[in-house]
Amino acid sequence: MHDGVLFVHSFNDIVQAIDAENGDVLWQYTYRLPKGIQPTTKKSLAILDNYLYVPTSDAHLVALDVKTGNVAWNTDVGDVSKVKTEHSGIWQAYSISGGPIIAKGRVIFGTRGPKPFIVALDAKTGKEQWRFYTIPKPGEIGGDSWNGMPWEKRSGGSIWTPGSYDPATNLVYFGPSPTYDTGPLRNKIAGGNNDALFTNATLALDADTGKLVWHFQHLANDQWDLDWAYEREIVSLGKGASAHRALVTSGKMGLHDFLDPATGKYLFSIDLGFQNIVTAIDPKTGAKTINTALIPGDGKTKTICPHAGGGKNYNPSGFDPNSRILYVPFSENCMDLSPVPAGQRGSLSTGVRWAVRPVANSDGRNGRLAAIDLDTKKTVWVTRERTPFMTGTLPTAGGVVFAGGVDRTFSAYDSANGKKLWTTRLGDVPNSNPITYEANGRQYIAIITGGGAPHTTDSINLTPEVKNPAFRTSGIWVFEVR
């Protein structure tokens, strides 16, 4: 939203500027992908002064004039030639999925690809300022944590959600994803380390230089694809003399870690009580004890909660700074990690593939919206729905929380008790982050719909009565608050 205009970025690299009051398209920009490059999802745009910053499916960052859509500059940060990844043998190019953030005149974002990186460009010129690779080489910090694997064969560490910026520390925070090539990491070599940094870690980088200031790994050697790759929120906790700041983030397990934003020091964790992987957490260091019986790759089927699609996923939790309550959208699905026939790789290179299964003794409701008081570390209320929540949560000062689900519903809940106040059904699944804005004295709520979200397909067999469109469509829905 900028000067009464909404900007929408589609899967196929089209950007539209839309009048925020009447929905008229003011201008449209189409980025032409090179032949052979497939479109990818993009999760954010950024605006600074008169520029709109647009990520593309082939790892370009394009700066557009917000008034006209004309191109100011276009920077290619990826390798234009395709790269063959060692672990899978497939050809792929770099792409941008997470989208950019702005920090001190720089546009900063991460990439997906063979050797992912975080990069900063000058916001006015598009010139590269710095670059940080998320998979370190041997001898670098974290470089000797890959179980003896040569750097060329290491994979994962993609940045596929936007980062965060903290002006108080001048740090940007990003969360690299795990790897699917879990086989070589499963069994630790003698005298080795198989934590696989910087996967599932929080990286804190100096916004001016890209230098690594601190890192904290939330889940080492992830053998289940339970990413810790989502939003990093800076929150204020406590009152008076006990007031302090914290960085909070959660992985797919719904287990939230709280860190000191300046140093990365571990503070505490809050577990939503759904996951079955972590059995204990060191109260001083945050190191997690794993149920080793659930590590796949021994020829046996493992039942894991949650499913690899995530209990928590990229749809961010909303934080109310007045009540200090975090509103978490969640999916209550588990998975069986089952061995594949000899000669097949499976979803993970330990030779297993995942299949969704309901929670034991499930009542059939797979969506959970939880309100967590971060001061007391206790859940205030829980609202559960038939299908998983597929949007971020939007708490407002008016005491309402907005969220949407896989059944195409978009709803408003009372932020004090979780009671549903209003609901409507949309044309397709709402799978973005709802926003609120004001135009000419009127308040609006906007949400984008589409089919590109994991729970839309992961949970379909658990809710056969939910009939979503066979042909996916995208749209923007805007509601006036009265």
Secondary structure as the mmCIF struct_conf table of DSSP 4:
data_model
#
loop_
_struct_conf.conf_type_id
_struct_conf.id
_struct_conf.beg_label_comp_id
_struct_conf.beg_label_asym_id
_struct_conf.beg_label_seq_id
_struct_conf.end_label_comp_id
_struct_conf.end_label_asym_id
_struct_conf.end_label_seq_id
STRN STRN1 HIS A 2 HIS A 2
TURN_TY1_P TURN_TY1_P1 ASP A 3 GLY A 4
STRN STRN2 VAL A 5 HIS A 9
TURN_TY1_P TURN_TY1_P2 PHE A 11 ASN A 12
BEND BEND1 ASP A 13 ASP A 13
STRN STRN3 ILE A 14 ASP A 19
TURN_TY1_P TURN_TY1_P3 ALA A 20 ASN A 22
STRN STRN4 VAL A 25 THR A 30
HELX_LH_PP_P HELX_LH_PP_P1 LEU A 33 PRO A 34
TURN_TY1_P TURN_TY1_P4 LYS A 35 GLY A 36
HELX_LH_PP_P HELX_LH_PP_P2 ILE A 37 PRO A 39
STRN STRN5 ALA A 46 LEU A 48
TURN_TY1_P TURN_TY1_P5 ASP A 49 ASN A 50
STRN STRN6 TYR A 51 PRO A 55
TURN_TY1_P TURN_TY1_P6 SER A 57 ASP A 58
BEND BEND2 ALA A 59 ALA A 59
STRN STRN7 HIS A 60 ASP A 65
TURN_TY1_P TURN_TY1_P7 VAL A 66 THR A 68
STRN STRN8 VAL A 71 ASP A 76
BEND BEND3 GLY A 78 GLY A 78
BEND BEND4 VAL A 80 SER A 81
STRN STRN9 VAL A 83 LYS A 84
TURN_TY1_P TURN_TY1_P8 GLU A 86 SER A 88
STRN STRN10 TRP A 91 GLN A 92
STRN STRN11 SER A 95 SER A 95
BEND BEND5 GLY A 98 GLY A 98
STRN STRN12 ILE A 101 ALA A 103
TURN_TY1_P TURN_TY1_P9 LYS A 104 GLY A 105
STRN STRN13 ARG A 106 GLY A 110
STRN STRN14 ARG A 112 ARG A 112
BEND BEND6 GLY A 113 LYS A 115
STRN STRN15 PHE A 117 ASP A 122
TURN_TY1_P TURN_TY1_P10 ALA A 123 THR A 125
STRN STRN16 GLU A 128 TYR A 133
BEND BEND7 THR A 134 ILE A 135
HELX_LH_PP_P HELX_LH_PP_P3 PRO A 136 LYS A 137
TURN_TY1_P TURN_TY1_P11 PRO A 138 GLY A 139
BEND BEND8 GLU A 140 GLU A 140
TURN_TY1_P TURN_TY1_P12 ILE A 141 ASP A 144
BEND BEND9 TRP A 146 TRP A 146
TURN_TY1_P TURN_TY1_P13 ASN A 147 GLY A 148
HELX_RH_3T_P HELX_RH_3T_P1 TRP A 151 LYS A 153
BEND BEND10 THR A 161 THR A 161
STRN STRN17 SER A 164 ASP A 166
TURN_TY1_P TURN_TY1_P14 PRO A 167 ASN A 170
STRN STRN18 LEU A 171 PHE A 174
BEND BEND11 TYR A 180 TYR A 180
HELX_RH_AL_P HELX_RH_AL_P1 GLY A 183 ARG A 186
BEND BEND12 ASN A 187 ASN A 187
HELX_LH_PP_P HELX_LH_PP_P4 LYS A 188 ILE A 189
TURN_TY1_P TURN_TY1_P15 ALA A 190 GLY A 191
TURN_TY1_P TURN_TY1_P16 LEU A 197 ASN A 200
STRN STRN19 ALA A 201 ASP A 206
TURN_TY1_P TURN_TY1_P17 ALA A 207 THR A 209
STRN STRN20 LEU A 212 GLN A 217
BEND BEND13 HIS A 218 ASN A 221
BEND BEND14 GLN A 223 TRP A 224
BEND BEND15 TYR A 230 TYR A 230
STRN STRN21 GLU A 233 LEU A 237
BEND BEND16 GLY A 238 LYS A 239
HELX_RH_3T_P HELX_RH_3T_P2 GLY A 240 SER A 242
STRN STRN22 HIS A 244 SER A 250
TURN_TY1_P TURN_TY1_P18 LYS A 252 MET A 253
STRN STRN23 LEU A 255 LEU A 259
TURN_TY1_P TURN_TY1_P19 PRO A 261 THR A 263
STRN STRN24 TYR A 266 ASP A 271
BEND BEND17 GLY A 273 GLY A 273
BEND BEND18 ASN A 276 ILE A 277
STRN STRN25 VAL A 278 ILE A 281
TURN_TY1_P TURN_TY1_P20 PRO A 283 THR A 285
STRN STRN26 LYS A 288 ILE A 290
HELX_RH_3T_P HELX_RH_3T_P3 THR A 292 LEU A 294
BEND BEND19 PRO A 296 PRO A 296
BEND BEND20 ASP A 298 LYS A 300
STRN STRN27 LYS A 302 ILE A 304
BEND BEND21 CYS A 305 PRO A 306
TURN_TY1_P TURN_TY1_P21 ALA A 308 GLY A 309
BEND BEND22 GLY A 311 LYS A 312
BEND BEND23 TYR A 314 ASN A 315
HELX_LH_PP_P HELX_LH_PP_P5 PRO A 316 SER A 317
STRN STRN28 GLY A 318 ASP A 320
TURN_TY1_P TURN_TY1_P22 PRO A 321 ARG A 324
STRN STRN29 ILE A 325 SER A 331
STRN STRN30 ASN A 333 PRO A 339
HELX_LH_PP_P HELX_LH_PP_P6 VAL A 340 PRO A 341
TURN_TY1_P TURN_TY1_P23 ALA A 342 GLY A 343
BEND BEND24 SER A 347 SER A 347
STRN STRN31 LEU A 348 LEU A 348
TURN_TY1_P TURN_TY1_P24 SER A 349 GLY A 351
STRN STRN32 VAL A 352 PRO A 358
HELX_LH_PP_P HELX_LH_PP_P7 VAL A 359 VAL A 359
TURN_TY1_P TURN_TY1_P25 ALA A 360 ASN A 361
BEND BEND25 GLY A 364 GLY A 364
STRN STRN33 GLY A 367 ASP A 373
TURN_TY1_P TURN_TY1_P26 LEU A 374 LYS A 377
STRN STRN34 LYS A 378 GLU A 385
BEND BEND26 ARG A 386 THR A 387
STRN STRN35 PHE A 389 PHE A 389
BEND BEND27 THR A 391 THR A 391
STRN STRN36 LEU A 394 PRO A 395
TURN_TY1_P TURN_TY1_P27 ALA A 397 GLY A 398
BEND BEND28 GLY A 399 GLY A 399
STRN STRN37 VAL A 400 GLY A 404
STRN STRN38 GLY A 405 GLY A 405
TURN_TY1_P TURN_TY1_P28 VAL A 406 ASP A 407
BEND BEND29 ARG A 408 ARG A 408
STRN STRN39 THR A 409 ASP A 414
TURN_TY1_P TURN_TY1_P29 SER A 415 ASN A 417
STRN STRN40 LYS A 420 ARG A 425
BEND BEND30 GLY A 427 ASP A 428
STRN STRN41 PRO A 430 PRO A 430
BEND BEND31 SER A 432 SER A 432
STRN STRN42 ILE A 435 ALA A 439
TURN_TY1_P TURN_TY1_P30 ASN A 440 GLY A 441
STRN STRN43 ARG A 442 THR A 449
BEND BEND32 GLY A 451 GLY A 451
HELX_RH_AL_P HELX_RH_AL_P2 PRO A 454 ASP A 458
TURN_TY1_P TURN_TY1_P31 SER A 459 SER A 459
HELX_RH_3T_P HELX_RH_3T_P4 ILE A 460 LEU A 462
TURN_TY1_P TURN_TY1_P32 PRO A 464 GLU A 465
BEND BEND33 ALA A 470 PHE A 471
STRN STRN44 GLY A 475 VAL A 481
#
